[in-house]
Amino acid sequence: MQKENIELSFFRAKVHELSAVDKDLIRSAKQYLLHAYAPYSGFLVGSSILLDNGEIINGSNQENVAYPSGLCAERVALFYAASQYPDIGIKTIAVSAFSKNFDIIDVVSPCGACRQVMAEYEDKQVEPIKVILHSPNDDVLIANKVQDLLPFAFKSPYLRRY
């Protein structure tokens, strides 16, 4: 048996320390969390994606009484971007959250399904996707690539049959 280590890299910051572009993306994600449909959890999430062409795509979480039928904000935005701009790369994805029921005191990280989808888009475009996670108290966590959020993403070339 051999022990191996994985090194992950991320930055912690406050919103005021970020570039104007990143601040605008967070502002957009905060605006779009207000479009969330979350009558069951009261947990609102907004996601904004900056594409290589400068377009910003937004999404919000959409719940359903049949819980598995809902969709997270990150995947709403990613799937819309991929369907409307299939040949345009993704530069950055920003995520912001707010709860009607409790105080969020730290950044909220994407769920495993969203991380997997983000990782596949990153792998597909062969370029890193910067991830900005924002909390209501303006704390920010930044990963310069999705792989730092999901180092063991599910990938299998054997699933593809040519």
C-alpha contacts under 8 A as a table, 3 or more apart, distances in Angstrom:
res1	aa1	res2	aa2	distance
6	I	151	P	7.99
8	L	148	D	5.20
8	L	149	L	8.00
9	S	143	A	6.59
9	S	144	N	7.71
9	S	148	D	6.33
10	F	141	L	6.76
10	F	142	I	5.43
10	F	143	A	4.60
10	F	144	N	6.97
10	F	148	D	7.54
11	F	140	V	7.99
11	F	141	L	5.60
11	F	142	I	5.02
11	F	143	A	6.63
12	R	139	D	7.29
12	R	140	V	5.64
12	R	141	L	4.64
12	R	142	I	6.45
13	A	17	E	6.47
13	A	18	L	7.64
13	A	139	D	6.03
13	A	140	V	5.11
13	A	141	L	6.46
13	A	142	I	7.96
14	K	17	E	5.56
14	K	18	L	7.29
14	K	138	D	5.64
14	K	139	D	4.81
14	K	140	V	5.59
15	V	18	L	5.54
15	V	23	K	6.47
15	V	138	D	5.51
15	V	139	D	6.58
15	V	140	V	6.44
16	H	23	K	7.67
18	L	22	D	6.07
18	L	23	K	6.15
19	S	22	D	5.29
19	S	23	K	6.19
20	A	23	K	5.05
20	A	24	D	6.13
21	V	24	D	5.19
21	V	25	L	6.31
22	D	25	L	5.03
22	D	26	I	6.27
23	K	26	I	5.17
23	K	27	R	6.10
24	D	27	R	4.95
24	D	28	S	6.13
25	L	28	S	5.06
25	L	29	A	6.28
25	L	48	S	6.06
25	L	49	I	7.40
25	L	50	L	7.34
25	L	56	I	7.87
25	L	93	I	7.95
25	L	94	A	6.19
26	I	29	A	5.00
26	I	30	K	6.13
26	I	48	S	7.31
26	I	94	A	5.81
26	I	95	V	7.06
26	I	96	S	6.94
26	I	132	I	7.87
26	I	134	H	7.07
27	R	30	K	5.12
27	R	31	Q	6.19
28	S	31	Q	5.03
28	S	32	Y	6.19
28	S	47	S	7.79
28	S	48	S	6.19
28	S	58	N	7.44
29	A	32	Y	5.13
29	A	33	L	6.22
29	A	45	V	7.93
29	A	46	G	4.59
29	A	47	S	4.69
29	A	48	S	4.96
29	A	58	N	6.91
29	A	59	G	7.82
29	A	94	A	6.41
29	A	95	V	5.95
29	A	96	S	5.67
30	K	33	L	5.36
30	K	34	L	7.22
30	K	45	V	7.97
30	K	46	G	5.92
30	K	47	S	7.88
30	K	95	V	8.00
30	K	96	S	5.65
30	K	97	A	7.33
31	Q	34	L	5.78
31	Q	35	H	7.76
31	Q	46	G	7.29
32	Y	35	H	5.24
32	Y	36	A	7.19
32	Y	45	V	7.80
32	Y	46	G	4.96
32	Y	47	S	7.03
32	Y	48	S	7.95
32	Y	58	N	6.62
32	Y	59	G	6.46
32	Y	60	S	5.96
33	L	36	A	5.27
33	L	44	L	5.43
33	L	45	V	4.72
33	L	46	G	3.76
33	L	47	S	7.36
33	L	59	G	7.76
33	L	60	S	5.39
33	L	61	N	7.53
33	L	96	S	7.15
33	L	97	A	6.82
33	L	98	F	7.61
34	L	44	L	7.02
34	L	46	G	7.49
34	L	60	S	7.83
35	H	46	G	7.87
35	H	60	S	6.05
36	A	44	L	5.60
36	A	45	V	6.54
36	A	46	G	7.21
36	A	60	S	4.80
36	A	61	N	5.05
36	A	62	Q	5.84
37	Y	44	L	7.61
37	Y	60	S	7.68
37	Y	61	N	6.35
37	Y	62	Q	4.76
37	Y	63	E	5.75
38	A	41	S	5.74
38	A	42	G	5.21
38	A	43	F	6.15
38	A	44	L	6.33
38	A	61	N	7.17
38	A	62	Q	6.33
38	A	63	E	5.34
39	P	42	G	5.67
39	P	63	E	7.39
40	Y	63	E	7.42
40	Y	65	V	7.60
42	G	99	S	5.76
42	G	100	K	5.09
42	G	101	N	6.29
43	F	97	A	7.23
43	F	98	F	6.03
43	F	99	S	4.45
43	F	100	K	6.37
43	F	101	N	7.64
44	L	60	S	7.49
44	L	61	N	6.67
44	L	97	A	5.56
44	L	98	F	5.16
44	L	99	S	5.96
44	L	100	K	7.85
45	V	60	S	5.60
45	V	61	N	5.59
45	V	72	C	7.60
45	V	73	A	5.90
45	V	95	V	7.07
45	V	96	S	5.73
45	V	97	A	4.35
45	V	98	F	6.51
46	G	58	N	7.33
46	G	59	G	5.81
46	G	60	S	4.47
46	G	61	N	6.79
46	G	73	A	5.54
46	G	74	E	7.54
46	G	95	V	5.77
46	G	96	S	5.33
46	G	97	A	6.36
47	S	58	N	5.63
47	S	59	G	5.15
47	S	60	S	6.15
47	S	73	A	5.45
47	S	74	E	5.40
47	S	77	A	6.51
47	S	93	I	6.88
47	S	94	A	5.52
47	S	95	V	4.47
47	S	96	S	6.47
48	S	56	I	6.44
48	S	57	I	5.56
48	S	58	N	4.39
48	S	59	G	6.44
48	S	74	E	7.88
48	S	77	A	6.80
48	S	93	I	5.69
48	S	94	A	5.21
48	S	95	V	6.64
49	I	56	I	5.38
49	I	57	I	5.04
49	I	58	N	6.34
49	I	77	A	6.89
49	I	78	L	7.48
49	I	81	A	7.99
49	I	90	I	7.00
49	I	91	K	7.51
49	I	92	T	5.69
49	I	93	I	4.37
49	I	94	A	6.37
50	L	54	G	6.23
50	L	55	E	5.98
50	L	56	I	4.71
50	L	57	I	6.69
50	L	90	I	6.19
50	L	91	K	5.58
50	L	92	T	5.14
50	L	93	I	6.36
51	L	54	G	5.36
51	L	55	E	5.36
51	L	56	I	6.29
51	L	57	I	7.76
51	L	88	I	6.55
51	L	89	G	5.74
51	L	90	I	4.46
51	L	91	K	5.38
51	L	92	T	7.14
52	D	55	E	7.42
52	D	88	I	6.15
52	D	89	G	5.25
52	D	90	I	5.85
52	D	91	K	5.77
53	N	88	I	6.86
53	N	89	G	7.93
57	I	77	A	6.03
57	I	80	Y	7.56
57	I	81	A	6.25
58	N	76	V	7.97
58	N	77	A	5.26
59	G	73	A	4.96
59	G	74	E	6.62
59	G	75	R	7.82
59	G	76	V	5.23
59	G	77	A	4.38
60	S	72	C	6.87
60	S	73	A	4.00
60	S	74	E	7.40
60	S	76	V	6.71
60	S	77	A	7.53
61	N	70	G	7.56
61	N	71	L	5.75
61	N	72	C	4.40
61	N	73	A	4.05
61	N	74	E	7.74
61	N	76	V	7.22
62	Q	70	G	5.33
62	Q	71	L	5.29
62	Q	72	C	6.48
62	Q	73	A	7.27
63	E	67	Y	6.64
63	E	69	S	7.25
63	E	70	G	4.26
63	E	71	L	6.46
64	N	67	Y	5.36
64	N	68	P	7.63
64	N	69	S	5.85
64	N	70	G	5.05
65	V	69	S	7.94
66	A	69	S	5.66
66	A	70	G	7.52
67	Y	70	G	5.75
68	P	71	L	7.91
71	L	75	R	6.79
71	L	76	V	6.62
72	C	75	R	5.57
72	C	76	V	6.29
72	C	114	C	7.38
73	A	76	V	5.05
73	A	77	A	6.24
74	E	77	A	5.37
74	E	78	L	6.08
74	E	95	V	7.27
74	E	110	P	7.61
74	E	114	C	6.29
75	R	78	L	4.88
75	R	79	F	5.75
75	R	114	C	6.05
75	R	117	V	7.24
76	V	79	F	5.51
76	V	80	Y	6.17
77	A	80	Y	5.21
77	A	81	A	6.06
78	L	81	A	5.11
78	L	82	A	6.12
78	L	118	M	7.76
79	F	82	A	5.09
79	F	83	S	6.10
80	Y	83	S	5.17
80	Y	84	Q	6.01
81	A	84	Q	5.31
81	A	85	Y	5.46
81	A	86	P	7.13
82	A	85	Y	5.34
82	A	86	P	4.65
82	A	87	D	7.84
83	S	86	P	5.63
85	Y	88	I	5.48
89	G	125	Q	6.42
90	I	93	I	7.71
90	I	122	E	7.94
90	I	129	I	6.26
91	K	128	P	7.46
91	K	129	I	5.24
91	K	130	K	6.27
92	T	129	I	5.37
92	T	130	K	4.52
92	T	131	V	5.80
92	T	132	I	7.46
93	I	129	I	7.18
93	I	130	K	6.31
93	I	131	V	5.05
93	I	132	I	6.22
94	A	131	V	5.92
94	A	132	I	4.53
94	A	133	L	5.89
94	A	134	H	7.38
95	V	131	V	7.93
95	V	132	I	6.28
95	V	133	L	5.03
95	V	134	H	5.98
96	S	108	V	7.47
96	S	133	L	6.29
96	S	134	H	4.79
96	S	135	S	6.04
96	S	136	P	7.52
97	A	108	V	6.76
97	A	134	H	7.14
97	A	135	S	6.26
97	A	136	P	6.88
98	F	103	D	7.93
98	F	104	I	6.85
98	F	135	S	7.67
98	F	136	P	6.42
99	S	102	F	5.67
99	S	103	D	6.56
99	S	104	I	6.82
104	I	107	V	7.60
104	I	135	S	6.88
104	I	136	P	6.70
105	I	135	S	7.09
105	I	136	P	7.53
105	I	137	N	6.98
106	D	135	S	5.80
106	D	137	N	7.81
106	D	139	D	6.96
107	V	133	L	5.91
107	V	134	H	5.44
107	V	135	S	4.53
107	V	139	D	6.65
107	V	140	V	6.51
107	V	141	L	6.80
108	V	133	L	6.56
108	V	134	H	7.09
108	V	135	S	6.64
109	S	133	L	6.65
110	P	114	C	5.85
110	P	115	R	6.12
111	C	114	C	5.39
111	C	115	R	6.25
112	G	115	R	5.03
112	G	116	Q	6.14
113	A	116	Q	5.13
113	A	117	V	6.31
114	C	117	V	5.09
114	C	118	M	6.04
115	R	118	M	5.04
115	R	119	A	5.98
115	R	146	V	7.26
115	R	149	L	7.01
115	R	150	L	6.41
116	Q	119	A	5.02
116	Q	120	E	6.25
116	Q	150	L	7.37
116	Q	153	A	6.13
116	Q	154	F	7.07
117	V	120	E	5.17
117	V	121	Y	6.40
118	M	121	Y	5.25
118	M	122	E	6.20
118	M	146	V	6.55
119	A	122	E	5.00
119	A	123	D	6.05
119	A	146	V	5.66
119	A	147	Q	6.50
119	A	150	L	7.32
119	A	153	A	6.62
120	E	123	D	4.96
120	E	124	K	5.95
120	E	155	K	7.92
121	Y	124	K	4.95
121	Y	125	Q	6.21
122	E	125	Q	5.42
122	E	126	V	6.01
122	E	127	E	5.99
122	E	128	P	5.70
122	E	129	I	5.93
122	E	145	K	7.99
122	E	146	V	6.98
123	D	126	V	5.06
123	D	127	E	7.18
128	P	144	N	6.92
128	P	145	K	4.82
128	P	146	V	6.89
129	I	144	N	6.57
129	I	145	K	4.93
129	I	146	V	5.98
130	K	142	I	7.23
130	K	143	A	5.83
130	K	144	N	4.29
130	K	145	K	4.97
130	K	146	V	6.80
131	V	142	I	5.68
131	V	143	A	5.16
131	V	144	N	6.27
131	V	145	K	6.59
131	V	146	V	6.64
132	I	140	V	6.74
132	I	141	L	5.91
132	I	142	I	4.61
132	I	143	A	6.64
133	L	140	V	5.52
133	L	141	L	5.13
133	L	142	I	6.32
134	H	138	D	6.26
134	H	139	D	5.96
134	H	140	V	4.67
134	H	141	L	6.73
135	S	138	D	5.34
135	S	139	D	5.42
135	S	140	V	6.49
136	P	139	D	7.40
143	A	146	V	6.82
143	A	148	D	6.32
143	A	149	L	7.31
144	N	148	D	7.60
145	K	148	D	5.79
145	K	149	L	7.65
146	V	149	L	5.27
146	V	150	L	6.42
147	Q	150	L	4.92
147	Q	151	P	4.90
147	Q	152	F	7.83
147	Q	153	A	7.51
148	D	151	P	5.75
150	L	153	A	5.53
156	S	159	L	5.72
156	S	160	R	7.79
157	P	160	R	5.60
158	Y	161	R	7.05
